[in-house]
Amino acid sequence: MCFAEKRDTRIPVAFRPAIMNANLMNLDKWKKKFKAPSPDESYGRGRDWNVDLIPKFLMANGLLVKLLIHTGVTRYLEFKSVEGSYVYKSGKISKVPIDQQEALSSDLMGLFEKRRFRSFLMWVQNMQEDDPKSWDGFDPFNNNMSALYNKFSLDKNTQDFTGHALALYRDDDYISQTAILTIRRIKLYSDSLARYGKSPYLYPMYGLGELPQGFARLSAIYGGTYMLDKPIDEIVIKDGKVVGVRSGDEVAQCKQVFCDPTYVPDRVKKIGQVIRCICLMDHPIPSTSDALSTQIIIPQKQVGRNSDIYVSLVSHTHQVAAKGWFIAMVSTTVETKNPETEIKPGLDLLGPIKQKFVNISDYMVPVDDGLNSQIFISTSYDATTHFETTCLDVLDIFKRATGEEFDFNKVKHELGDEDQ
């Protein structure tokens, strides 16, 4: 989506791309590209399907929820919790343990490791940043995460699922970083889980396409304009700064433009690729207690990779598929010349697949900060199945465009019971 802020106002004009998610007929049109057969009557009605092309979950107490509450767009949205959160180890999946009771009953660890991990979780939950007495002799601001793991004698496997399934890091660089950063992430996971109980994740009813629709409704109240499926022919530049966005013979004059990399190929560079595979199934993922929605993280070291593999599942319970049907997504960062083989560990967890649609996209980043041109470009979506990394990018754009940090203290409202 491309936003152009009107000159001398705070009212945005938004140009929305044609497809952010797809119903079954959209996917049918792609059958040649994806080499998939046409869906038959067993798939139900096409309008019952809302297949997100890049599905991502929201942390219940995470950045995106806070941003949505701040804007007030939640009045137009309804959420449902995701039923399970799992991690892969030694060829099978297990529920991610987050409290002392789950730590003792988890099959991810042996007896003695369970007790050490339980002590670790208790320390994290009791640690208060402004109370050194709660640190138990360990300074989380001046010691790295490796030192904290060593304090509790946690083995490599435990460190693996803690860093990747609880703290949601994409690589192991965090181990050498200050421990407080990881502690905050684990607390976020725990706090998000505490809100609704089954998992820390939420998903919008009817899919992620509801998010831009909610913003469109809110924007209209304040005089904003949405130009749906409107082509961008040119971003007009004068003296090195953006002055407008042209579509055909029309030009929306502006002082700033916010867009993704597809609108400005000359201002971004490719630093990698992401492979995503949409899978249509008529059953939940095995070994997940028949959960109707779930996330599974396969830590990189478990399958000899440098990048994690992510698996997400949503279904008719979120109004994104016909009754009895499920939509799974397997994604990862491409590391070889045979990307489809890289997602095999994730696909093997799914059981029988009715149809699958594989797409490989470039991962692009802006070549500058946009301060001179006033064109602020987001990075491409990464392989993660949650919005936390995307929100960090959005907050960085906000700071560059406005010159100030986003103030989360202004977030005063909470999601209502109807959003559970």
C-alpha positions as CSV (number, residue, x, y, z in Angstrom):
1,M,0.0,0.0,0.0
2,C,1.2,3.5,-0.8
3,F,0.3,6.5,1.3
4,A,0.7,10.1,0.2
5,E,0.2,12.8,2.9
6,K,-1.6,15.8,1.4
7,R,0.2,19.1,1.3
8,D,-0.3,21.3,4.4
9,T,-2.6,18.8,6.0
10,R,-2.5,15.6,8.1
11,I,-5.0,13.8,5.8
12,P,-3.6,10.8,3.9
13,V,-4.4,9.6,0.5
14,A,-4.0,5.8,0.2
15,F,-3.5,3.8,-3.0
16,R,-4.3,0.2,-2.2
17,P,-3.0,-2.7,-4.3
18,A,-5.5,-5.1,-6.0
19,I,-4.8,-8.3,-3.9
20,M,-3.8,-8.5,-0.3
21,N,-5.7,-11.7,0.3
22,A,-7.5,-13.9,-2.1
23,N,-10.7,-16.0,-2.2
24,L,-10.7,-19.4,-3.8
25,M,-11.4,-18.0,-7.2
26,N,-8.3,-15.8,-7.1
27,L,-6.2,-18.8,-6.2
28,D,-7.9,-20.7,-9.1
29,K,-6.6,-18.0,-11.5
30,W,-3.1,-18.7,-10.2
31,K,-3.3,-22.4,-10.9
32,K,-0.9,-22.2,-13.9
33,K,1.7,-20.3,-11.9
34,F,1.4,-22.6,-8.9
35,K,0.8,-25.8,-11.0
36,A,-2.2,-26.7,-8.9
37,P,-5.5,-28.2,-10.1
38,S,-8.7,-26.2,-10.0
39,P,-10.8,-26.5,-6.8
40,D,-13.9,-28.5,-7.1
41,E,-17.3,-28.4,-5.2
42,S,-15.8,-30.2,-2.2
43,Y,-14.1,-26.9,-1.3
44,G,-17.4,-25.2,-0.7
45,R,-18.3,-21.7,-1.9
46,G,-15.6,-19.5,-3.2
47,R,-16.8,-16.5,-1.1
48,D,-16.2,-18.5,2.1
49,W,-12.5,-18.3,1.5
50,N,-10.2,-15.4,2.5
51,V,-6.7,-16.7,2.0
52,D,-4.1,-14.2,3.2
53,L,-1.1,-14.3,0.9
54,I,1.3,-13.4,3.7
55,P,-0.5,-14.4,6.9
56,K,0.9,-13.1,10.2
57,F,-0.4,-13.4,13.8
58,L,-0.6,-10.6,16.3
59,M,0.9,-10.9,19.7
60,A,-2.1,-10.2,22.1
61,N,0.0,-7.7,24.1
62,G,2.3,-6.8,21.3
63,L,3.2,-3.7,19.3
64,L,0.6,-4.0,16.6
65,V,-2.3,-4.5,19.0
66,K,-1.1,-1.4,20.9
67,L,-0.9,0.6,17.6
68,L,-4.4,-0.5,16.6
69,I,-5.8,0.5,19.9
70,H,-4.0,3.8,19.7
71,T,-5.5,4.6,16.3
72,G,-9.0,3.5,17.4
73,V,-9.3,1.1,14.4
74,T,-10.1,-1.8,16.7
75,R,-13.7,-0.6,16.7
76,Y,-14.0,-2.0,13.2
77,L,-12.2,-5.3,13.9
78,E,-12.9,-8.6,15.6
79,F,-10.2,-10.9,16.7
80,K,-10.1,-14.6,17.8
81,S,-7.2,-16.2,19.7
82,V,-5.0,-18.8,18.1
83,E,-5.4,-22.1,19.8
84,G,-1.8,-23.4,20.1
85,S,1.9,-22.5,20.0
86,Y,4.4,-25.3,19.3
87,V,8.1,-25.8,18.8
88,Y,9.9,-28.5,16.8
89,K,12.6,-30.7,18.4
90,S,14.1,-33.9,17.2
91,G,11.5,-34.7,14.6
92,K,8.3,-33.9,16.6
93,I,6.5,-30.9,17.9
94,S,5.7,-30.0,21.5
95,K,3.8,-27.2,23.2
96,V,5.9,-24.2,24.1
97,P,6.2,-24.2,27.9
98,I,5.7,-20.7,29.4
99,D,5.1,-21.2,33.1
100,Q,6.4,-23.3,36.0
101,Q,3.7,-26.0,35.6
102,E,4.2,-26.4,31.9
103,A,8.0,-26.5,32.3
104,L,7.7,-29.5,34.6
105,S,5.3,-31.4,32.3
106,S,7.0,-30.6,29.0
107,D,8.5,-33.4,26.9
108,L,11.1,-31.0,25.5
109,M,13.5,-31.6,28.5
110,G,14.7,-34.2,30.8
111,L,13.8,-34.1,34.5
112,F,16.8,-32.1,35.8
113,E,16.6,-29.7,32.9
114,K,12.9,-29.1,33.6
115,R,13.7,-27.9,37.1
116,R,16.5,-25.6,35.8
117,F,14.2,-24.2,33.2
118,R,11.4,-23.8,35.8
119,S,13.8,-21.7,38.0
120,F,14.8,-19.7,34.9
121,L,11.1,-18.9,34.2
122,M,10.4,-18.0,37.8
123,W,13.4,-15.6,37.8
124,V,12.3,-13.9,34.5
125,Q,8.7,-13.5,35.8
126,N,9.9,-12.0,39.2
127,M,12.6,-9.8,37.7
128,Q,11.6,-6.1,37.8
129,E,13.7,-3.7,35.9
130,D,13.5,-0.9,38.5
131,D,14.1,-3.2,41.5
132,P,17.7,-4.5,41.7
133,K,16.7,-6.7,44.6
134,S,14.7,-8.8,42.3
135,W,17.7,-9.5,40.1
136,D,19.2,-12.1,42.4
137,G,22.7,-10.9,41.9
138,F,22.5,-10.9,38.1
139,D,22.6,-7.5,36.3
140,P,20.5,-8.0,33.1
141,F,21.6,-4.6,31.7
142,N,25.4,-5.3,31.9
143,N,25.4,-9.0,31.2
144,N,24.5,-10.8,27.9
145,M,22.0,-13.6,27.4
146,S,24.7,-16.2,27.3
147,A,25.6,-15.3,30.9
148,L,22.0,-15.7,32.0
149,Y,21.7,-19.1,30.4
150,N,24.9,-20.1,32.2
151,K,23.5,-18.8,35.5
152,F,20.8,-21.4,35.3
153,S,22.9,-24.1,33.5
154,L,20.4,-24.4,30.6
155,D,21.6,-26.7,27.8
156,K,21.7,-25.8,24.1
157,N,18.4,-27.4,23.3
158,T,16.6,-25.3,26.0
159,Q,18.4,-22.2,24.8
160,D,17.2,-23.0,21.3
161,F,13.5,-23.1,21.9
162,T,13.7,-20.2,24.5
163,G,15.4,-17.9,22.0
164,H,13.3,-18.8,19.0
165,A,9.9,-19.9,20.3
166,L,9.6,-17.7,23.3
167,A,11.7,-14.6,22.5
168,L,10.9,-15.0,18.8
169,Y,14.4,-14.2,17.6
170,R,15.2,-15.2,14.0
171,D,18.9,-16.0,14.6
172,D,21.3,-16.5,17.5
173,D,22.9,-13.1,17.6
174,Y,20.8,-12.3,20.6
175,I,22.9,-14.5,22.8
176,S,25.7,-12.0,22.8
177,Q,23.4,-9.0,23.3
178,T,22.3,-7.6,26.7
179,A,20.0,-10.0,28.6
180,I,17.3,-7.4,29.3
181,L,16.3,-7.4,25.6
182,T,15.5,-11.2,25.6
183,I,13.9,-10.9,29.1
184,R,11.5,-8.3,27.8
185,R,10.6,-10.5,24.8
186,I,9.9,-13.5,27.1
187,K,7.7,-11.3,29.3
188,L,5.8,-10.1,26.2
189,Y,5.1,-13.7,25.2
190,S,4.0,-14.5,28.8
191,D,1.8,-11.4,29.1
192,S,0.2,-12.0,25.7
193,L,-0.5,-15.6,26.7
194,A,-2.1,-14.5,30.0
195,R,-4.6,-12.3,28.1
196,Y,-6.5,-15.2,26.4
197,G,-4.9,-18.4,27.7
198,K,-4.5,-20.7,24.7
199,S,-1.6,-19.0,23.0
200,P,-0.1,-15.5,22.8
201,Y,-1.5,-14.9,19.3
202,L,-4.6,-13.3,17.8
203,Y,-5.9,-13.3,14.2
204,P,-8.6,-11.1,12.7
205,M,-11.9,-12.6,11.8
206,Y,-12.1,-12.8,8.0
207,G,-8.4,-12.4,7.6
208,L,-5.8,-9.7,7.5
209,G,-7.6,-7.9,4.7
210,E,-9.8,-6.5,7.5
211,L,-6.9,-4.4,8.8
212,P,-6.7,-2.0,5.8
213,Q,-10.5,-2.0,5.5
214,G,-10.7,-0.9,9.2
215,F,-8.1,1.9,8.5
216,A,-10.1,2.9,5.4
217,R,-13.3,3.4,7.5
218,L,-11.4,5.3,10.1
219,S,-9.6,7.4,7.6
220,A,-12.8,8.3,5.9
221,I,-14.1,9.8,9.2
222,Y,-11.2,12.2,9.2
223,G,-11.4,13.1,5.6
224,G,-8.9,10.7,4.2
225,T,-9.2,9.3,0.6
226,Y,-8.7,5.7,-0.5
227,M,-8.1,5.0,-4.2
228,L,-8.7,1.2,-4.5
229,D,-6.9,-0.7,-7.1
230,K,-5.4,2.5,-8.5
231,P,-2.2,2.2,-10.5
232,I,0.8,4.3,-9.4
233,D,2.4,5.7,-12.6
234,E,4.9,8.0,-11.1
235,I,6.1,9.4,-7.8
236,V,6.7,13.0,-8.7
237,I,10.0,14.5,-7.5
238,K,11.1,18.2,-7.6
239,D,14.5,19.4,-6.4
240,G,15.1,16.0,-4.9
241,K,11.9,15.9,-2.8
242,V,8.6,14.3,-3.4
243,V,5.8,16.6,-4.4
244,G,3.1,14.2,-5.5
245,V,1.9,10.8,-6.7
246,R,0.6,10.5,-10.3
247,S,-2.0,8.0,-11.4
248,G,-3.0,8.6,-15.1
249,D,-3.7,12.3,-15.5
250,E,-4.4,12.8,-11.8
251,V,-1.7,13.9,-9.3
252,A,-2.2,13.8,-5.5
253,Q,0.1,16.5,-4.2
254,C,1.9,15.8,-1.0
255,K,4.9,16.4,1.2
256,Q,5.6,12.8,2.2
257,V,5.1,9.4,0.7
258,F,5.0,6.1,2.7
259,C,5.2,2.9,0.6
260,D,6.5,-0.6,0.3
261,P,9.4,-1.5,-2.0
262,T,7.3,-2.5,-5.0
263,Y,6.5,1.1,-5.7
264,V,10.1,2.3,-5.8
265,P,12.3,-0.4,-7.3
266,D,15.0,2.2,-8.0
267,R,15.2,3.1,-4.2
268,V,15.6,-0.4,-2.8
269,K,18.0,-3.3,-2.9
270,K,17.6,-7.0,-2.7
271,I,19.3,-8.7,0.3
272,G,17.6,-12.1,0.1
273,Q,14.5,-14.1,-0.7
274,V,11.6,-15.6,1.2
275,I,9.7,-18.8,0.2
276,R,6.0,-19.2,1.3
277,C,3.8,-22.2,0.6
278,I,0.0,-21.9,1.1
279,C,-1.5,-25.3,1.8
280,L,-5.2,-26.1,1.7
281,M,-6.1,-29.1,3.9
282,D,-9.3,-30.8,5.3
283,H,-7.8,-31.6,8.7
284,P,-5.8,-29.9,11.5
285,I,-2.1,-30.5,11.9
286,P,-1.3,-33.8,13.6
287,S,0.0,-33.8,17.1
288,T,-1.6,-30.4,18.0
289,S,-4.6,-31.8,19.9
290,D,-6.8,-31.1,16.8
291,A,-6.2,-27.3,17.3
292,L,-8.2,-25.3,14.7
293,S,-5.4,-22.7,14.6
294,T,-1.8,-22.8,15.6
295,Q,1.8,-21.7,15.1
296,I,4.8,-24.0,14.9
297,I,8.4,-22.7,14.9
298,I,11.2,-25.0,13.7
299,P,14.4,-23.5,15.2
300,Q,17.2,-23.4,12.6
301,K,19.6,-25.7,14.4
302,Q,17.0,-28.5,14.6
303,V,17.1,-28.9,10.8
304,G,20.7,-27.8,10.1
305,R,19.8,-24.3,8.8
306,N,20.7,-20.7,9.4
307,S,17.1,-19.5,9.4
308,D,14.0,-20.7,11.3
309,I,11.1,-22.3,9.5
310,Y,7.6,-21.0,10.4
311,V,4.3,-22.9,10.1
312,S,0.9,-21.2,10.7
313,L,-2.6,-22.7,10.6
314,V,-6.0,-20.9,10.4
315,S,-9.4,-22.3,9.5
316,H,-13.1,-21.8,9.3
317,T,-13.1,-20.8,12.9
318,H,-11.6,-17.5,11.7
319,Q,-14.0,-17.2,8.8
320,V,-11.2,-17.6,6.3
321,A,-12.1,-21.0,4.9
322,A,-15.2,-23.1,4.2
323,K,-16.4,-25.3,7.1
324,G,-14.1,-28.2,7.8
325,W,-11.2,-26.7,5.8
326,F,-7.8,-25.4,7.0
327,I,-5.2,-23.0,5.5
328,A,-1.6,-23.7,6.5
329,M,1.4,-21.5,5.6
330,V,5.0,-22.7,5.6
331,S,7.7,-20.1,5.2
332,T,11.4,-19.5,5.6
333,T,14.3,-17.4,4.3
334,V,15.8,-18.9,1.2
335,E,19.4,-20.2,1.7
336,T,20.0,-22.5,-1.3
337,K,19.2,-22.8,-5.0
338,N,16.4,-25.3,-4.1
339,P,14.0,-23.3,-2.0
340,E,11.2,-25.9,-2.0
341,T,13.4,-28.5,-0.3
342,E,14.1,-26.0,2.5
343,I,10.5,-25.9,3.6
344,K,10.1,-29.7,3.5
345,P,10.5,-30.1,7.4
346,G,7.5,-27.8,7.8
347,L,5.4,-29.5,5.0
348,D,6.1,-32.9,6.6
349,L,4.3,-31.8,9.8
350,L,1.1,-31.0,8.0
351,G,-0.1,-34.4,6.9
352,P,-2.0,-34.9,3.6
353,I,-2.3,-31.6,1.6
354,K,-5.1,-31.1,-0.9
355,Q,-3.5,-28.2,-2.7
356,K,-0.4,-26.1,-2.3
357,F,0.7,-22.8,-3.8
358,V,4.4,-22.0,-3.6
359,N,5.7,-18.4,-4.1
360,I,9.2,-17.1,-3.8
361,S,9.6,-13.3,-3.3
362,D,12.6,-11.0,-3.0
363,Y,13.4,-9.4,0.4
364,M,14.0,-5.8,-0.3
365,V,15.2,-3.0,1.9
366,P,15.5,0.8,1.2
367,V,18.9,2.2,0.2
368,D,18.5,5.3,2.3
369,D,16.5,6.7,5.3
370,G,14.2,8.8,3.1
371,L,15.0,12.1,5.0
372,N,16.2,13.9,1.9
373,S,13.4,12.8,-0.5
374,Q,10.7,12.4,2.1
375,I,9.9,9.0,0.6
376,F,9.8,6.5,3.5
377,I,10.0,2.9,2.4
378,S,9.3,-0.2,4.4
379,T,11.2,-3.4,4.2
380,S,9.6,-6.4,2.6
381,Y,7.7,-8.9,4.8
382,D,10.1,-11.4,6.3
383,A,9.4,-15.1,6.8
384,T,8.1,-14.8,10.4
385,T,4.4,-15.6,11.1
386,H,4.0,-12.7,13.6
387,F,3.9,-8.9,13.2
388,E,6.6,-8.0,15.8
389,T,9.4,-7.4,13.3
390,T,7.1,-5.6,10.9
391,C,6.0,-3.2,13.7
392,L,9.6,-2.4,14.6
393,D,10.0,-1.3,11.0
394,V,6.9,0.8,11.1
395,L,8.0,2.5,14.4
396,D,11.4,3.2,12.8
397,I,9.6,4.8,9.8
398,F,7.5,6.9,12.2
399,K,10.6,8.2,13.9
400,R,12.3,9.1,10.7
401,A,9.2,10.8,9.3
402,T,8.2,12.7,12.4
403,G,11.5,13.1,14.2
404,E,10.1,11.7,17.4
405,E,9.5,8.3,19.0
406,F,6.0,6.9,19.0
407,D,4.5,7.4,22.5
408,F,2.8,4.2,23.7
409,N,1.8,5.9,26.8
410,K,-1.1,7.4,24.8
411,V,-2.6,3.9,24.4
412,K,-5.5,4.1,26.9
413,H,-8.1,1.5,25.6
414,E,-8.1,-2.2,25.7
415,L,-9.6,-4.8,23.4
416,G,-13.1,-5.6,24.5
417,D,-14.5,-9.0,25.3
418,E,-15.9,-9.2,21.8
419,D,-12.4,-9.3,20.5
420,Q,-11.6,-12.5,22.4
